[in-house]
Amino acid sequence: MPGATRIFYGWYIVAAICLITTITSGLAFYNLSVLLDAFVVERGFPVSLTSAATATFFVAGGFTGVVVGRLVDKFDPRVVIVASAALGAICLLSIGHLHSTWQLFAFHIAFGAAYGGTGLVALTTVVTRWFNVKRAFAMSMAFTGLSLGGIFIAPFVALSIERGGLASTGPWTAALFFFGIAPIALLVLRGSPAQYGLEPDGGAVSAATKENTAAAPLVTYAEAKRSPFFYAVSVAYLFLLGAQVGAIAHLFRLANLRDGSRTAALSLAFLAAASITGRLSGGWLLLKISPRTFALALMAVQGASLILLAFAEGRPFILLAVVMFGVTIGNSLMMHPILLADRFGTLEYGRIYSMSQFVAMVGVAGGPAIMGVFYDWSGGYTLPFLAMSAATLVGFAVLLAGTKR
């Protein structure tokens, strides 16, 4: 019973979400780069075609996120998460049987929907409800799993594909996706602290607290969508996350082409490790500086790191650029929901964040595809990574100009 434990139950939820995001990031987010390379090398699909299929993963995730945002504002989020985990397992089980173009796109669309149902909309909504004052720190801990998956899962998937191919990798990744998510969600996650007589950050709800909470100025979705702040954040992260995901989707292949498979595998591990360090440091820094200032600083660092990746040759320089890029990844994903929750509150947070994420998903979907087209056109990765750096700086300008009070 959440209300009966001496430790605030919200921290158990943080731990559970950390485990769930470890699975989803390792088998979906970071794994897309590994699968892209495998579909090109093992199945002979063109880079541009596979990149376009990867883009549909994020489009499907964005559409699903909008639906999930409405559902988790009204119903138990565990139902959505468990159903999506089952769909994701079925998708991974099929990767050994994909040989035609329509199958490639069908896989990415269905897997994207599964990722949208097990991903940030549902999970950030839960964390946002359970924490207020310590929200940034709780999110930094909960979503450390987004980086752990890149360290402990994605490299092993890459090794499994290298040694046994897609057919032997599908069954064990499918089992891990379902059994690593569904039981944890059912046993640990809970929708709201108010259901158990608790308030965010811990403590029993007093009559005065209930009165103050009822009187708190919480913003509805209808009000939020009329705010310039909402559109500035959404468009800024369209460019930022589009550039980020485009770079991640092609990072494994860039390192593989320039310095071999060992450096490529190390790149994923270094990327995830840097993301963990950056996210935990970010949770501490957000106690001292404003979310807006921190978000702008992250954008500047990402833009510079993508320029370095465009020209990096040899293992030391590739890994150096990867670490610099990795520091921004976890924090950027965390800052998008934090900016919105800080500005609009939790009343209809699920709908607000899901619609903002949907706008950003346009860029996320386009990033890998644009990278693939630029690669085929230029014959290398210098131009694609420079383009992603430019997109990041556009996002920086939009956030800087559009969120001034």
GIUR-V556372 format. One record per pair of residues at least 24 apart in sequence whose C-alpha atoms are under 8 Angstrom apart, sorted by the first residue. I is the first residue (numbers start at 1). J is the second residue. D is the distance in Angstrom with one decimal. If there is no record, write none. Layout:
i:I j:J d:D
i:I j:J d:D
This chain:
i:2 j:196 d:6.6
i:3 j:196 d:5.5
i:3 j:197 d:6.8
i:3 j:198 d:6.9
i:8 j:201 d:7.4
i:8 j:202 d:5.4
i:8 j:203 d:7.7
i:9 j:202 d:7.7
i:10 j:127 d:7.7
i:10 j:130 d:5.7
i:10 j:131 d:7.4
i:10 j:193 d:7.9
i:10 j:201 d:7.2
i:10 j:202 d:7.5
i:11 j:138 d:7.8
i:12 j:188 d:7.1
i:13 j:127 d:7.6
i:13 j:188 d:6.3
i:13 j:189 d:5.6
i:13 j:190 d:7.5
i:14 j:127 d:7.1
i:14 j:138 d:6.6
i:14 j:139 d:7.6
i:14 j:141 d:6.8
i:14 j:142 d:4.6
i:15 j:141 d:7.8
i:15 j:142 d:6.2
i:16 j:142 d:7.8
i:16 j:184 d:6.4
i:16 j:185 d:7.3
i:16 j:188 d:6.6
i:16 j:189 d:7.1
i:17 j:123 d:6.9
i:17 j:142 d:5.5
i:17 j:143 d:7.1
i:17 j:145 d:7.6
i:18 j:141 d:7.1
i:18 j:142 d:4.5
i:18 j:143 d:5.5
i:18 j:144 d:6.1
i:18 j:145 d:4.5
i:18 j:146 d:7.6
i:19 j:145 d:6.0
i:19 j:180 d:7.7
i:19 j:181 d:7.8
i:20 j:145 d:7.2
i:20 j:180 d:6.7
i:20 j:181 d:5.3
i:20 j:184 d:7.5
i:20 j:185 d:7.9
i:21 j:119 d:7.4
i:21 j:143 d:6.5
i:21 j:144 d:7.8
i:21 j:145 d:4.7
i:21 j:146 d:5.2
i:21 j:149 d:7.3
i:22 j:144 d:7.7
i:22 j:145 d:4.0
i:22 j:146 d:5.4
i:22 j:147 d:7.0
i:22 j:148 d:5.4
i:22 j:149 d:4.2
i:22 j:150 d:7.9
i:23 j:145 d:7.7
i:23 j:149 d:5.9
i:23 j:153 d:7.6
i:23 j:176 d:7.5
i:23 j:177 d:6.2
i:23 j:180 d:6.5
i:23 j:181 d:7.2
i:24 j:115 d:7.0
i:24 j:118 d:7.4
i:24 j:119 d:7.3
i:24 j:146 d:7.5
i:24 j:149 d:7.4
i:24 j:177 d:7.2
i:25 j:145 d:7.4
i:25 j:146 d:5.1
i:25 j:147 d:7.2
i:25 j:148 d:8.0
i:25 j:149 d:5.2
i:25 j:150 d:6.7
i:26 j:146 d:7.5
i:26 j:148 d:7.5
i:26 j:149 d:3.8
i:26 j:150 d:5.1
i:26 j:151 d:7.8
i:26 j:152 d:7.4
i:26 j:153 d:4.9
i:26 j:154 d:4.8
i:27 j:149 d:7.4
i:27 j:153 d:6.9
i:27 j:154 d:6.4
i:27 j:157 d:7.9
i:27 j:173 d:7.1
i:27 j:177 d:7.2
i:28 j:115 d:7.1
i:30 j:149 d:7.5
i:30 j:150 d:5.8
i:30 j:154 d:6.2
i:30 j:248 d:7.3
i:30 j:249 d:7.6
i:30 j:268 d:7.6
i:31 j:150 d:7.9
i:31 j:154 d:5.5
i:31 j:157 d:7.5
i:32 j:249 d:6.0
i:33 j:248 d:6.6
i:33 j:249 d:4.2
i:33 j:250 d:5.8
i:33 j:251 d:6.9
i:33 j:252 d:5.9
i:33 j:253 d:7.4
i:34 j:154 d:7.6
i:34 j:157 d:7.7
i:34 j:158 d:5.9
i:34 j:252 d:6.5
i:34 j:253 d:8.0
i:36 j:249 d:7.4
i:36 j:250 d:8.0
i:37 j:252 d:7.6
i:37 j:253 d:6.2
i:38 j:161 d:7.3
i:38 j:166 d:7.5
i:42 j:165 d:7.6
i:43 j:99 d:6.7
i:47 j:372 d:5.8
i:47 j:376 d:7.3
i:48 j:369 d:6.6
i:48 j:372 d:4.4
i:48 j:373 d:5.4
i:48 j:375 d:7.9
i:48 j:376 d:6.7
i:49 j:372 d:7.8
i:50 j:104 d:7.8
i:51 j:368 d:5.3
i:51 j:369 d:4.7
i:51 j:370 d:8.0
i:51 j:371 d:7.6
i:51 j:372 d:5.5
i:52 j:368 d:7.0
i:52 j:369 d:4.7
i:52 j:372 d:7.7
i:53 j:104 d:6.7
i:53 j:105 d:5.1
i:53 j:108 d:6.1
i:53 j:109 d:8.0
i:53 j:369 d:8.0
i:54 j:108 d:6.2
i:54 j:365 d:7.4
i:54 j:368 d:6.7
i:54 j:369 d:7.4
i:55 j:364 d:7.3
i:55 j:365 d:4.0
i:55 j:366 d:6.0
i:55 j:367 d:7.4
i:55 j:368 d:6.0
i:55 j:369 d:6.0
i:56 j:105 d:7.1
i:56 j:108 d:6.2
i:56 j:109 d:5.6
i:56 j:112 d:7.4
i:56 j:365 d:6.3
i:57 j:108 d:4.6
i:57 j:109 d:4.9
i:57 j:110 d:7.5
i:57 j:111 d:6.5
i:57 j:112 d:4.1
i:57 j:113 d:7.4
i:57 j:365 d:7.3
i:58 j:109 d:8.0
i:58 j:112 d:5.8
i:58 j:361 d:6.1
i:58 j:362 d:7.9
i:58 j:364 d:6.3
i:58 j:365 d:5.0
i:59 j:109 d:7.7
i:59 j:112 d:7.4
i:59 j:361 d:6.2
i:59 j:362 d:6.8
i:59 j:364 d:8.0
i:59 j:365 d:5.7
i:60 j:109 d:5.4
i:60 j:110 d:7.3
i:60 j:112 d:5.1
i:60 j:113 d:5.1
i:60 j:116 d:7.5
i:61 j:109 d:7.9
i:61 j:112 d:4.6
i:61 j:113 d:4.7
i:61 j:114 d:7.3
i:61 j:115 d:6.1
i:61 j:116 d:4.2
i:61 j:117 d:7.6
i:61 j:361 d:7.9
i:62 j:116 d:6.6
i:62 j:354 d:7.8
i:62 j:357 d:6.7
i:62 j:358 d:4.7
i:62 j:359 d:8.0
i:62 j:361 d:5.5
i:63 j:113 d:7.7
i:63 j:116 d:8.0
i:63 j:358 d:6.6
i:64 j:113 d:5.5
i:64 j:116 d:5.4
i:64 j:117 d:6.5
i:65 j:116 d:5.2
i:65 j:117 d:6.6
i:65 j:121 d:6.1
i:65 j:354 d:5.5
i:65 j:355 d:7.9
i:65 j:357 d:7.6
i:65 j:358 d:7.1
i:66 j:351 d:6.9
i:66 j:354 d:4.9
i:66 j:355 d:5.8
i:66 j:358 d:6.7
i:68 j:116 d:7.8
i:68 j:117 d:6.4
i:68 j:121 d:6.9
i:68 j:122 d:6.7
i:68 j:350 d:7.8
i:68 j:354 d:7.6
i:69 j:121 d:6.2
i:69 j:122 d:6.9
i:69 j:350 d:4.3
i:69 j:351 d:4.7
i:69 j:352 d:7.8
i:69 j:353 d:7.4
i:69 j:354 d:5.2
i:69 j:355 d:8.0
i:70 j:350 d:6.4
i:70 j:351 d:5.5
i:72 j:122 d:6.4
i:72 j:125 d:7.6
i:72 j:350 d:6.5
i:73 j:348 d:6.6
i:73 j:349 d:7.7
i:73 j:350 d:5.7
i:73 j:351 d:7.3
i:76 j:190 d:7.7
i:76 j:191 d:6.0
i:77 j:122 d:6.3
i:77 j:190 d:7.9
i:77 j:191 d:6.5
i:78 j:185 d:5.8
i:78 j:186 d:6.1
i:78 j:189 d:6.9
i:78 j:190 d:7.8
i:80 j:117 d:6.0
i:80 j:118 d:7.4
i:81 j:117 d:5.6
i:81 j:118 d:4.8
i:81 j:122 d:7.7
i:81 j:181 d:7.9
i:81 j:182 d:7.1
i:81 j:185 d:7.1
i:82 j:118 d:7.8
i:82 j:178 d:8.0
i:82 j:181 d:7.2
i:82 j:182 d:4.8
i:82 j:185 d:7.1
i:82 j:186 d:7.7
i:83 j:117 d:8.0
i:84 j:113 d:7.5
i:84 j:114 d:4.5
i:84 j:115 d:7.2
i:84 j:116 d:8.0
i:84 j:117 d:5.2
i:84 j:118 d:6.0
i:85 j:114 d:6.4
i:85 j:117 d:7.9
i:85 j:118 d:6.6
i:85 j:177 d:6.5
i:85 j:178 d:5.1
i:85 j:181 d:6.4
i:85 j:182 d:6.3
i:86 j:178 d:5.7
i:86 j:182 d:8.0
i:87 j:111 d:7.3
i:87 j:114 d:5.7
i:88 j:114 d:5.0
i:88 j:115 d:7.1
i:88 j:174 d:7.2
i:88 j:177 d:6.8
i:88 j:178 d:7.4
i:89 j:173 d:7.5
i:89 j:174 d:4.1
i:89 j:175 d:6.4
i:89 j:176 d:7.9
i:89 j:177 d:5.6
i:89 j:178 d:5.6
i:90 j:174 d:6.6
i:91 j:174 d:7.5
i:92 j:170 d:5.3
i:92 j:171 d:7.2
i:92 j:173 d:6.4
i:92 j:174 d:5.0
i:93 j:170 d:4.6
i:93 j:171 d:5.1
i:93 j:173 d:7.5
i:93 j:174 d:5.3
i:94 j:170 d:6.6
i:95 j:166 d:6.1
i:95 j:167 d:6.7
i:95 j:170 d:5.8
i:96 j:165 d:7.9
i:96 j:166 d:4.8
i:96 j:167 d:3.7
i:96 j:168 d:7.2
i:96 j:169 d:7.7
i:96 j:170 d:6.2
i:97 j:167 d:7.0
i:121 j:350 d:6.5
i:121 j:353 d:6.8
i:121 j:354 d:5.9
i:122 j:350 d:7.4
i:124 j:337 d:7.2
i:125 j:349 d:6.7
i:125 j:350 d:5.8
i:126 j:190 d:7.5
i:126 j:191 d:5.9
i:126 j:192 d:7.0
i:128 j:341 d:7.4
i:128 j:346 d:6.9
i:129 j:191 d:7.8
i:129 j:192 d:5.9
i:129 j:193 d:7.2
i:129 j:200 d:6.6
i:129 j:346 d:6.6
i:130 j:192 d:6.4
i:130 j:193 d:5.9
i:130 j:199 d:7.4
i:130 j:200 d:4.6
i:130 j:201 d:6.3
i:131 j:200 d:4.6
i:131 j:201 d:4.8
i:132 j:200 d:5.8
i:132 j:201 d:6.3
i:133 j:201 d:6.9
i:134 j:201 d:6.6
i:135 j:338 d:8.0
i:136 j:283 d:5.6
i:136 j:286 d:6.8
i:136 j:338 d:6.8
i:137 j:280 d:7.9
i:137 j:283 d:4.6
i:137 j:284 d:6.8
i:137 j:286 d:8.0
i:138 j:283 d:7.9
i:139 j:283 d:7.7
i:139 j:334 d:6.9
i:140 j:279 d:5.6
i:140 j:280 d:5.7
i:140 j:282 d:7.3
i:140 j:283 d:5.3
i:140 j:331 d:7.8
i:140 j:334 d:7.1
i:141 j:280 d:6.9
i:143 j:330 d:7.6
i:143 j:334 d:7.6
i:144 j:276 d:5.7
i:144 j:279 d:6.9
i:144 j:280 d:7.7
i:144 j:330 d:7.5
i:146 j:272 d:7.9
i:146 j:330 d:7.0
i:147 j:271 d:7.9
i:147 j:272 d:4.4
i:147 j:273 d:6.6
i:147 j:275 d:5.7
i:147 j:276 d:5.6
i:147 j:330 d:7.0
i:148 j:272 d:6.4
i:148 j:273 d:7.4
i:148 j:276 d:7.3
i:149 j:272 d:7.5
i:150 j:268 d:6.1
i:150 j:269 d:5.9
i:150 j:271 d:7.5
i:150 j:272 d:5.0
i:151 j:268 d:6.9
i:151 j:269 d:4.6
i:151 j:270 d:7.7
i:151 j:272 d:5.6
i:151 j:273 d:6.7
i:152 j:269 d:7.9
i:154 j:268 d:7.4
i:155 j:265 d:5.7
i:155 j:266 d:7.9
i:155 j:268 d:6.8
i:155 j:269 d:7.0
i:158 j:265 d:7.3
i:218 j:344 d:6.3
i:218 j:345 d:5.3
i:218 j:346 d:6.7
i:218 j:347 d:5.6
i:219 j:344 d:5.1
i:219 j:345 d:6.2
i:219 j:346 d:7.8
i:219 j:347 d:6.4
i:219 j:348 d:7.3
i:220 j:344 d:7.7
i:220 j:347 d:6.4
i:220 j:348 d:5.6
i:221 j:348 d:5.9
i:221 j:349 d:7.6
i:221 j:351 d:6.4
i:221 j:352 d:5.5
i:224 j:344 d:6.9
i:224 j:352 d:7.1
i:225 j:352 d:7.8
i:228 j:402 d:6.8
i:228 j:403 d:7.6
i:229 j:402 d:6.3
i:229 j:403 d:5.4
i:230 j:340 d:7.4
i:230 j:356 d:7.3
i:231 j:356 d:7.8
i:232 j:398 d:6.1
i:232 j:399 d:5.7
i:232 j:402 d:5.0
i:232 j:403 d:6.4
i:233 j:336 d:7.4
i:233 j:339 d:7.8
i:233 j:340 d:7.9
i:233 j:356 d:7.7
i:233 j:398 d:7.9
i:233 j:399 d:6.1
i:233 j:402 d:7.7
i:233 j:403 d:7.5
i:234 j:356 d:5.0
i:234 j:357 d:6.9
i:234 j:359 d:5.9
i:234 j:360 d:5.8
i:235 j:359 d:6.8
i:235 j:360 d:6.4
i:235 j:395 d:7.1
i:235 j:398 d:7.2
i:236 j:360 d:7.9
i:236 j:394 d:7.5
i:236 j:395 d:4.1
i:236 j:396 d:6.6
i:236 j:397 d:7.9
i:236 j:398 d:5.4
i:236 j:399 d:5.5
i:237 j:336 d:7.2
i:237 j:360 d:5.4
i:237 j:395 d:6.4
i:238 j:359 d:6.4
i:238 j:360 d:3.6
i:238 j:361 d:6.4
i:238 j:362 d:6.5
i:238 j:363 d:4.6
i:238 j:364 d:6.7
i:238 j:395 d:7.4
i:239 j:360 d:7.4
i:239 j:363 d:5.7
i:239 j:364 d:7.9
i:239 j:391 d:5.4
i:239 j:392 d:5.7
i:239 j:394 d:6.7
i:239 j:395 d:5.0
i:240 j:299 d:7.1
i:240 j:363 d:8.0
i:240 j:391 d:6.7
i:240 j:392 d:4.7
i:240 j:393 d:7.9
i:240 j:395 d:5.5
i:240 j:396 d:7.8
i:241 j:332 d:7.8
i:241 j:333 d:7.9
i:241 j:360 d:6.9
i:241 j:361 d:7.9
i:241 j:363 d:6.7
i:241 j:364 d:5.6
i:242 j:360 d:7.4
i:242 j:361 d:7.4
i:242 j:362 d:7.6
i:242 j:363 d:4.2
i:242 j:364 d:3.7
i:242 j:365 d:6.8
i:242 j:366 d:6.5
i:242 j:367 d:4.6
i:242 j:368 d:7.8
i:242 j:388 d:7.9
i:242 j:391 d:7.9
i:243 j:363 d:7.6
i:243 j:364 d:7.2
i:243 j:367 d:5.6
i:243 j:388 d:4.6
i:243 j:389 d:7.0
i:243 j:391 d:6.1
i:243 j:392 d:6.1
i:244 j:302 d:8.0
i:244 j:329 d:7.3
i:244 j:364 d:7.9
i:244 j:367 d:7.7
i:244 j:388 d:7.5
i:245 j:364 d:6.0
i:245 j:367 d:6.4
i:245 j:368 d:6.8
i:246 j:364 d:7.1
i:246 j:366 d:7.7
i:246 j:367 d:4.1
i:246 j:368 d:4.0
i:246 j:369 d:7.5
i:246 j:370 d:7.7
i:246 j:371 d:6.3
i:246 j:388 d:7.4
i:247 j:306 d:7.8
i:247 j:367 d:7.6
i:247 j:368 d:7.2
i:247 j:371 d:7.7
i:247 j:385 d:6.8
i:247 j:388 d:7.2
i:249 j:368 d:6.1
i:250 j:368 d:7.3
i:250 j:371 d:7.6
i:254 j:381 d:6.8
i:255 j:318 d:7.1
i:258 j:313 d:6.4
i:258 j:314 d:6.9
i:259 j:313 d:7.6
i:259 j:314 d:5.9
i:259 j:315 d:6.4
i:263 j:315 d:6.2
i:266 j:319 d:7.8
i:267 j:318 d:7.8
i:267 j:319 d:6.1
i:267 j:322 d:6.5
i:270 j:319 d:7.0
i:270 j:322 d:6.8
i:270 j:323 d:6.1
i:270 j:326 d:7.6
i:271 j:322 d:5.7
i:271 j:323 d:5.6
i:271 j:325 d:7.3
i:271 j:326 d:4.6
i:271 j:327 d:7.8
i:272 j:326 d:6.5
i:273 j:323 d:8.0
i:273 j:326 d:7.6
i:274 j:323 d:5.3
i:274 j:324 d:7.5
i:274 j:326 d:4.9
i:274 j:327 d:4.9
i:275 j:326 d:4.7
i:275 j:327 d:4.7
i:275 j:328 d:6.7
i:275 j:329 d:5.8
i:275 j:330 d:5.1
i:275 j:331 d:7.5
i:276 j:327 d:7.6
i:276 j:330 d:7.0
i:277 j:327 d:6.8
i:278 j:326 d:7.6
i:278 j:327 d:4.5
i:278 j:328 d:6.6
i:278 j:330 d:7.0
i:278 j:331 d:6.6
i:279 j:327 d:7.3
i:279 j:330 d:5.5
i:279 j:331 d:5.0
i:282 j:331 d:6.5
i:291 j:335 d:7.1
i:291 j:338 d:7.5
i:291 j:339 d:6.4
i:292 j:339 d:7.2
i:292 j:403 d:7.9
i:295 j:332 d:7.0
i:295 j:335 d:6.4
i:296 j:396 d:6.1
i:296 j:399 d:7.3
i:296 j:400 d:7.1
i:298 j:328 d:5.6
i:298 j:331 d:7.6
i:298 j:332 d:6.9
i:299 j:328 d:7.6
i:299 j:332 d:8.0
i:299 j:392 d:6.4
i:299 j:393 d:7.0
i:299 j:395 d:7.6
i:299 j:396 d:5.8
i:300 j:392 d:7.8
i:300 j:393 d:7.0
i:300 j:396 d:7.0
i:301 j:325 d:7.4
i:301 j:328 d:7.1
i:302 j:328 d:6.1
i:302 j:389 d:7.4
i:302 j:392 d:7.1
i:303 j:388 d:7.8
i:303 j:389 d:4.5
i:303 j:390 d:7.0
i:303 j:392 d:5.5
i:303 j:393 d:6.1
i:304 j:389 d:7.0
i:305 j:389 d:8.0
i:306 j:385 d:5.8
i:306 j:386 d:6.6
i:306 j:388 d:6.9
i:306 j:389 d:5.3
i:307 j:385 d:6.6
i:307 j:386 d:5.6
i:307 j:389 d:6.1
i:309 j:382 d:7.9
i:309 j:385 d:6.8
i:310 j:381 d:6.3
i:310 j:382 d:4.3
i:310 j:383 d:7.0
i:310 j:384 d:7.6
i:310 j:385 d:5.0
i:310 j:386 d:6.1
i:311 j:382 d:6.1
